[in-house]
Amino acid sequence: MQLFIFCISLALARATASPLHHHVTVNPRNFNTFVDKAADEIANSAEDAIPAVSRMLMQINETAAAAAAPTKLDRRQFGLPKEFYDIPSEVLFNGTIGNAALWQEALTNDAKFHGSTVNQIFYRTVAHLQRAENGSNHALAGIKSAVSYIGQGLGLLHIYPGQFDQPQAAVPAETIGKSSLRLARCRFTNRCPVRISPTPQQRIQSFGASGAWWPNYLKDFPPAQQKNLSSLLFSKDWLQLSGYRYNLGASGDNDSQAVITPGRGVESFVLSDGSYDWLRDKSGVYYLNAAQDAGVTSIAAFVNAMPAALTAEKKPCGTTLVAETIPAFVNYMTQVLAHFSKQDIRIDYISPMNEPKNNFPSCSQEGMAVQTTDRAAVYDHLRAALQTSTTRDIKIMGDETSQIASQALVEYETWLPAVLATKSIDAISVHMYDFPDDALLIGYRQLVANLSLPGPPPPIKMTEVSTFTTARGIHAPWGKTGPKIFGPEYDPSIHSALDMARMIWQWLTLVNAESWDWWTAVSNKMPCSPTLVPGCATKFDNTTSSAFNDGLLYIDPQYATTKDYSFYFTKRFWVFKHFTNFLRPGAVRFDIPNGLLPYGTVAVAARNTDGVYSAVFINRNVTEQVITMELPGGSGGGGKIVKAVQTTDLFDFETIVPLPVVVPDGTFKITLPAKGVLSLQFTVGAPVSTRKRAVGGWRSKIRRFFVERNEDGVP
């Protein structure tokens, strides 16, 4: 009887999984109308959405290619800037969007790609488009503002995903039940435990935060509190950061203009007469030493701007690096790094530019623009200069660009292949201030891989994010994405912490980033003084323009008057601790496929260097989620849970007792707290990549066939 039910379920799954056969003729002048209709069709097609999108995209291009002619096409319907109204159609369509081979490749990839949001396949095709422009056709080469055109094109592509709002990477169980073979398999076996995929992914290097600009405030704190902060950030009993970013300052002793925001000017070691004063930036160096003394394994020095003394304008902001000043700029960095080496201060990475698109002309902070055409020269000069006895082991990363869609995707081609060819860069460092969705990050990873050919891609580091407004239920359960969520808000609650946690998950699992850094560890951007306004530190505020979600810890903004030298915790601090404590340097990450998790949850798993596994579960649902998890090795693995910790609205890194009990088949049940993060540590008797499962009877054989050969590659 069970076999009969299974066969019926399988037949229904296959019947409902047939692809759509709609032939759509698209007028490229009415793109928005088309995507509205396409979205309606796709919204009703459940799991067929992904192949449907690719087929419809191919229809767009077939129509566009047919319409292409030496005549000029009015592209105002496409939202393109005015200077591109008169680009010949054959240049636009035949060379780029009309490249049928690339679209066919995207369609073929549908069979290999097991996401569930329409956005994801759309951005996969963006990566192919980018590859066509950067690596082969170069159809827009020589056209004025070609990079701007591609940026506008990416903006255009955002229109379509906006029509189909399903920002979760795993399909809701009730949706996949309509057409998924997986559900038939689960029903037949009566169990679909959460399992760790056997394929190792990247090696995790660090989780960290920067030392900007809070050391300038902390120098006024009592020495005991300065030491307490070092413990909160670096000790094993507290956050235990494994990464730290030291800000190599640009503010001099005789600048024509100073940074106008108090505390954001960081003292440069070079003076206006060209001499060096190594006693400057005393507080910054204090915490740099504290990080090293505590055993932080990844320390980077990053530069916001060239020292004012070396610029023509004699100021630390609003400048643009020019080719003639690159040698002097590089010499300054190497002088500082050599000095640190002599002082036994270890620097692992140097990052010579930060958000090089923005030089902060208002001087609200230090800033220097670096044209894309000059970036490779900076890295090449720096690599050559570091080849001395004291600095040759220091690695280089870059370019710390601020946004993915409008900057990284359209600028990398101009400098990344060149520095990879000269081996002048060891890792890509990037920020995420456009708060990309899952699909965009998948496209970003693909672009980096394409530009790195024929070699492997370099490691990717997400080195800065903060200052986002909290979703708080909008588009539940995942919240908003995109650059519009950047802005003022103070939310120390679990809502903001869960936003941060999912961003970490994105970069670890979708990009395979080896490290992830929060922006500033300590902030004074509270909406009010907690001394003068009791309860201020824990109260949500989205009305004060000077308050930001930019810190893990906060200090009283009026400490000079109130003499309040306390540190105020956020839930971001405690949630970040799940990653900094449980995923230590050298840990190897393994996937926990989303399709095995309840809707609204994601997870990260890794095996640490001591052989102990960790899994961090993020549940953004307003209800608890009970899962069954199978430890690596199954019934023969001898697994044991050794630690469980949760952070919620009510608990801060609270140890869970009693621990879950692993039953003989190697599984256990665990309740994921509502709106919370839960982390597990466990041991196994067999490595995840060599697990075995008991064999016996026809039910076991069928179960193994459909469980061990599922489309996620999870045995």
N, C-alpha and C positions, 0 to 999 in steps of 0.2 A: 504493500500500500504506500509506504514511504517513497519507494522508487517511482511509483506512478505519479504521485504528487510532484516529485522533483521534475519528472519529464514534462508534465503540464506547465510547471513554472518556467522551465527552460524554454519551452516553445513560446510561451507568452512573452518572455524577455526578448527573444529574438524577433518576434513579430513587431513588438513596439519599438525596437531599436533600429528599424530600417531608416535609411537616410531620407531627407526631404528631397523631392524632385520638382522644385519650383524653378521655372526659367523666368528670370526677372530682367526686363529691359530697363536700364537706368539712364535717365538723362543727367549727365554730369552737372548740368546747371541747376538741377533740383535735388541735390544730394540730401538735404535735410528731410525732404518729403520721403525719399527712398528709405532712409534709416528709420524713420518713424514706422513705416510699414514693415520693414524687415524686423524691427524690434518686436512688433506685435506677433509676427509669425514665429520668431524664435522663442518668445516668452511662452508660447503654447506648445513648444516642441520638446520640453523637458531635456533629457540627456542628449537629444539630437542637436542641441544648440551649437555645439562647437563645429561639427562638420557643416552645419547649415551656414554658419558665418563665413567659413572659407569659400563655400560655393557662391554665396551672394557677393563676396568681395571679388571673386573672379568675374562675376557678371558685370560688376562695376567697371572692371578693367577692360573686359571685352568691348563693352559699349564705348568706353573712353578711347580705346585704341582705334575703334572704327570711326569715331568722330574726329580723331586727330588729323590735322591737315596743315599745310604750310600757312594757312590762314591763321588769324589771331583769335583766340577764344576769350571772351569776357569771363574773367574768373572772380568777379565780385561775389558770386554766389558761394564761392569756396572760402571766403573770408581772408583772401590773401592780400598782402599789402599792395599799395598802388603801383609800385615799381615793377610788379610782376603781372599786371594786367595784359601786357603785350608780349609776354614770352611765347614764341611759336609753340603751337600745341604739340607738334611732333617731338619737340625737345622735352616738354613736360611729361607726356604720356608714354611715348614709345621707349624712352630711355629709363624711366623710373617707375611710375605707377603702372604703366602698361607692360611691364616685364613679365610676360606670362609664365616664363620658366620659374621665376622666383615665387609667383603665386602658387604654381603647381607644387613647388617644394613645401610651401606652407600647408597646402592641402594634404600632402603626404604625411606631414608631421602630425596631423590630427590623430592618426592611428597610433602614434607613439606617445602622444601627450595626454595625460589623464587629469587635467584640471577640470573645473566645472563652471568657471565664470566666462561669460562671453568676452570680457575684456582681455583675458589671457591670450587667446589665439589672435586677437586683434593686435596686441603689442608684439606678439611673435612676428607678425608680418611687418610691423614697423622695423624690427631688427633686420629683416631681410631687405627692406627698402634701404635702410641705412648701409647695409653691407654692399648693396648694388652701387650706391653713390660713392662710398668710401673706397671700395676695393676693386671695382671693375669698370663700370660704365663711365663714371664721372660725367654724366650727361649735363650737369649744371656747372661744370668747371668753366671758369672765365666769365660767368654771368654775375653781374653786380649783386652783391648781398646774397649770394647763394646760401650761405649759412642761415641767414634770416629766413629765407624761403623754407628751408627744411624745418626750422623752428615753428613757423606758421603751419606747415603741413602737419607736424606732430600735434599742434593745437587742434587742427581740423579733425584729426583722427580721434581726439578725445570726445568729439560730438557723439559718436556712435555708442561707446560704452555707457555714456550718460543716459541713454534711452532704456537701458536694461540694467536695473540696479540690483545686483546680487554680489555684494562685495566680499562674500565669504568664500574661502578657497575650497571648502568641502561642501558638497551638496547636502541639503537637509534630507534626513532619512526618508521622509514621506515622499520626497520628489524622486529620489533615485529608485524608489520602490516601483515606480511605474514602468521602468524599462531596463533595469539593471540586472545583469546576470549575477552580480554580487549578492543582491538581496535573495535571489533564488538559492544561491549557495548557502547563505546564512540561515535561511529558513530550514533548509534540508539538514544542515549540521546542528542547528539549534544553538549555535554559538559563533560569535565573531569577536574574539578577544582582541584587544589592542596588542600589537606586536611591534617589536623593533626590527626594522629592516636589516638584513645581514650585510649590506654593502656599506663599507666605511666611506665617509665623506671627508670633509676637511679637518685638519688639525687646528683646534682652537688655540689662539695665542693669548688673548687678553680681553678683559672688560675694564674700562677705565673712565676717567674724567679729566678735565683740563684744570690747570692752575691759573686760569684767568677769570676774573680779575681780582678775586677775593683776597689774595695775599696782601694787596694794598690796603685792605680794610683790617685784616687780622694783625698787621704790625702794630696797631693801637690796642690790641687785646692784651690782657695779663699773660705773662709767659706760661702760666699753668694752663690757661685755656688754649693757647697756641699748641701746646703739647697734647692736650685732650683732643683737639681736632685731628692731629696726626694719627692718634689712636683710632678715632672714629672712621677715618678714611682707609687706613692701611693695615690695622691689626687684624689677626685671625678672629678675635672676639667680636669684631664689628664688620665693616663693609668688606675689608680685605681686597681692595682693588688690585688687580694684576697689571693695570696699565695706568700711565700718568703722562699728561702732555704739559710740558713746561713751555711757557710763552716767552720767547726771546724778544725782548722789547725793542722799541724804535724811538722812544722819547728821549731827547738829549738835554743838554744843560743850557742851551742858548737858542731855542727853536723860535722861528719866526711866528709860528702859531702852535699852540698847545692843544691837546685833546680837551674838548669842552666838558665831557662827562666826568665827574669826579671819580677817580680810581681807575679809569680805563686807559690811562697813559702808563706804560710800563717802561721803566728806566733802561735805556740802552747802555752798554758798557763803553761805547766809543764816545768821546767828547768832541766838541766843536773844533778843537785844535788838532784832532787826529789821534790824541793819546787815549789810553784805555784806563778806566777806573774799575777795578774788579770788586770794589766794595758797594757798587750800586746794585739795585734790585735785591737788597738784603733779604727781604721777606720771601720773595719768590725763590731764591736760592735755598732758603731755610727749608721750605716744603719740598723742594727738589731733593735735598739731602734726606729729608724724612722719608720720602718715598723709597729711595735707594736703601736706607738703613732698615726699612721694614720688609725688604725683599721683593719689592715690586719688580716684576720680570721684564716688563716692556716700558721703557721710558723714551719719549720722543720730545724733541725740541721743535716747536713750530714758530713760524715767523709771519706776523700780520703785515709788516711793512719794513722796508729798508730803513736803517737808522737815519734820523733827520739830518745828522751831520754829513751824510754821504749824498744827500739829494740836492738838486739845484735849488729847490724851493726852501730848503732847510726846515722842513716840517715832517711830522710822522704820519700824515694823512693827506688824502686828496692828491696823491702823486701817481705817476705811471712809470714803471721801470722801462728804461730805454737800453738798447743794446750796448751802448758805450759804457754804462755804469755796471753792467753785469760782473766784470772781473772784480771791481771794488766791493760789490755786494757779497760775492762769494768769498772773497778774502776775509771779510768781517765774520762771516759764519764760521769759517774754518779756524780763525783766531780764537773765537769763543770756545769752539769744540775742543781745540787743543788745550786751552786753559783748563777746561773742565776735566779733561783726561789727566792733566798733571795734578789736579786736586783730588784725583780718584773718584770723580763723579762720572758715572757711566751713562752715556747717551747711546741708545740703541738705534734710533731713527732721527733723521733731520728732514724737516718739511719746509722748503724754502719759500713757499707762498701759501696764502690762505684766502680762499674765496677771491681769486684773482680777477673776477669780473667787476668787483666793487671796490673802489678806493676810498669810500666813505668821505666824499667831498665836504660834508658838513663838519667833519672832524668830531663826530660823536664817539669815535674810537679810532685806533690806528688802522690804516688801510692803504694798500698799494695795488693798483691794477697791473696785470701782466698780460699783454696781448698774446693770443694763442700762438702767433708766429714766433714769439720770443721764448716760449716756455721750454722748448727742447734745449735751447742754448743754455738756459739756467742750469738744467739738470746735467748737461754735458760738462759745463765748467765746474760744477760742484763735484761731480764724480772724479774729475782729474785732480782737483785740489785736495780731495780727501785722501789721496794715495800717499800718505806720509806714515811714519812709524806709529804715531799716536792716534790717528783718526781713520785708518784704512778699514777698520771693522765696522764703522758706522754705516748703516744702510740709509737709502734715500727713498722717500715716498712722496707722492703728489697726485693731483694738483690741488686737492682740498676744494674742489669746485662746490658751489652751494646747492645746486639743484640738478636733478636727474634729467627731466624731460627737455627743458629749455637750454641746458648748458652741457651736461656730460654727453648726452646722445648726439649733440650737434657739434661739439668742440673736440672730442677725443681724437677724431681722425687727423686733426691738424698737428698733433704733437705726440700722441701715445706710440704709434708704430715707430716713429723715429727714435725715441728714447729706449724702446725695447730692442731695437736693432743695435744701438750703441751700448746697451746694457748699463744705461745711466740711471735706471730706476729699479727699485727692488719690490715695491708694492704700490698699489693704487690706493689713495686715500680720498674719500669723498664724503660730502655732507648730504643731508636729505631734507632740505628746507622747503621742498615742494611736496613733502609728505606723500611719496608715491604709493599707488596701490600695488597689489601683488603682481598684476600683469606687467606693469611698467618695469618693475624690478627684474622680472624674468627676461624681458627684452633687454634690459641694461646688461645683465650677465652675459646674454648671448652676444651683444655688441662687443663687449670686452674680449670674449673668446674669438670672435671674427677678426678683430683688429690685431690680435696677438699671433695669428697664423703666420708662418707655419709652426711656430713654437707654442708651448702651453701658456695660458694666461697667467699673469702675475697674481699674487695674493691680493685680495681686496679687503680694505679696512674702512668701516664706517666710523668716521672720527668726530662727528659733531651733529647734535640735534638738541633742540629744546624749544621753548616758547611757542607751544601749540595750544590751541584752545581745546577743551575737553569735549568729546562727543556727547557724553551724558545722555545716551539713549537715542540720539538722532541716527536714523538709518540702522537701528538696532539689528544685531548685537555688535557690529563692528565699528560703527561710527563713520566719520567723514575722512576723506583723504583729499589731497590737493593743496596748492599753495595758499588758498583762502583761509585755512585754519591757523595760519601763523598770525599771532597777535597777542594783545594784552589779556591776561587772565591769571588769577591766582587760585589754584585748586590743589591743595595738599592731600586730597582724598584718594581712595582706591580707584576712582574713575580715571584720573589722569595716569595713575600708575599702571593700569591695565592697557591704556593706550601705548605707553612706553614699552610694556612687556611684549605687545604684539609687534611693535617695530623691531625689537630684538629678534623675535621669531622670524620676521620677514627676511632679515639680512642673513641670519644663520642658515635658514633652510632654502630660501629662494635664490640667494646670491652666493651662498657658501662663503660668506665673509669669515675671515679668521679672527677678527676682533671687532668690538663695538664699544664706542665711547659716548658717554653723555657729555654735554657741553661743560657747564661750570658746576663744580662740586658744591660750592657755597654761594648763596645769593643774598643780597640785601633788598631784593625787589618785592617786599611784602607790601600789601596795600596800606598798612598802618603799623604803629608800634604796638607790639603785644604787651608791653609794659603799661602803656597809657590806655590801651583799648583791650581789656581782658577778652580772651577768646579769639583775638584777631588771627593768631597763628594757625588755627584749625578751621577757619571760616572761608567758604567759597566766595570769590569776588570777581565779577566780570565788568565792573563799572569804573575801576580805577585804572587810568591809562598807563600808570607807571608800575603796575604790578604784573609779574610774568611767572610762568611755569618754567623757570630756567635753572632752578637749583634742586639738589637732592636734600641739602640742609639750608636753613635760612638763619639770618641774624637780624636783630632789631635794626631797622634802617636809621633809627635815631639813637644808636648806642652811645654816641659821643655825649649826648645829653642825659639819657636815662641811666647810663652805666650798666646797661643790661648786656652782659657778655655771654648769654646763653646761646645754645644751638637748638633750633627748632626743626624737628623731624617731619618729613613728608612720607606718604606711603610709597612714593617713588624710591626713596632710600631703601625701604624694607623689601620691596619687590626686586629691585636691582640686586640686593643681597642674595636672592635665590640663584642668580646667574654667577655672581662673583664668587660665591662660596662653593657651589656645587659643580660648576664647569671650570675647572682649574687649567692653567696653562699646560699645553700638551695633550689635553683631552681630545679624543677622536669622536667626532659626531656621527650618529646614525639617525636615519629618518624614522619617524613615527608617522606613517601615512595618514593624511587627514581623513580619508575615506573610512578609516577604522574608528574615528573619534566622533563623539556627539557633535551635532551642529552647534557652533558657537564656542568650540574649544580648539586649541592647537597645542602642540607639545614639542619639546626639544629633548633629545636623549644623547648621552655621550658616555664613553668609557674613559675614565681618568687614568693617569699614568700608574696609579697603584692597583689598577684592575677593578676598582669599584665603579659601578655604573651609577649614573644619575639621570633622572627624568624630571623635567619641569613642565607642569601642565598649567595652561592659562584658560580659565573658564570665565567668559564674559556674560554668560547667561545670568538672569536674575534668580534662577533656581539651581539647586544642587544637581550634579550629574554623576550617576553611578556607573562606573566602568569595570569591566573585567579585563585584566591585563595578564598576558603570558610572559613570564620571564624568559630570557634567552636560554636555550637548552631544553625548554619544555619540561616534560616529566622526568627527563634524565639529567637536568641541569643542576639540581641541588641548590636552587636559588633561595635567597633569604633577604627579606627587607631589614635594613639596619637603621634607617632613619627616615622620618617623614616630618615635613614642616609646612605650615600654611601661613599665608598673609591674606587678610580680608579686611573689611571695614572694622571688625572687632579685634583682630589679632595681628600682632606684628612679629613675623617670623616665629610663630608659636610651634613648639614641638608637639606632634600628635602622638598620643598614647591611648590605648595600646596600639602597637603596630599591626598592620594587616598580616594575616597568616597565609602563607603559600600552601595550597593544597597539593596532594600528590601529583596531579597532572601539570603542575608548574604554573598554575594561575592563582590569582587573588582578586578580590574585589576592593575597590577604593572609592570613596565618595569625594568628588571634586567640589570644594565649597563654592557657593554662589558668589559671583563677582569676586573671584579670588584667584590666587596662585598657590599651587601645591607642588612640593618637590619631594622626590623619593630618592633614596640611595639604596642600592641593593648589590649583593654579590651573586655570582653565578658559578656553576661548576664547570661550564664549558663556554668557550668563546662564542660570541654571537654569530660569527661566520661559519661555525662548524656544528650548529645545533642539529639534533636528531629528534625524530618523533616516532613513538611506538607504532608498530605495524601489526595488524591482526584483524581478520574478518573482512567481508565485503563492504560493510559500512565504513570501516577505517580506510579501505583502499579508495572508495569514492570520495570520502571526506578529504583524504590527502591530495587527490587529484585536483579537486576544486579549491582547496585552501592553499596548497603549496604552489599552484600555478596561476595565481591571480594576477591581474593586470598591473598591480603596483610593484610586482617583483618581490613581494613579501612571502617568504616561505612559511 
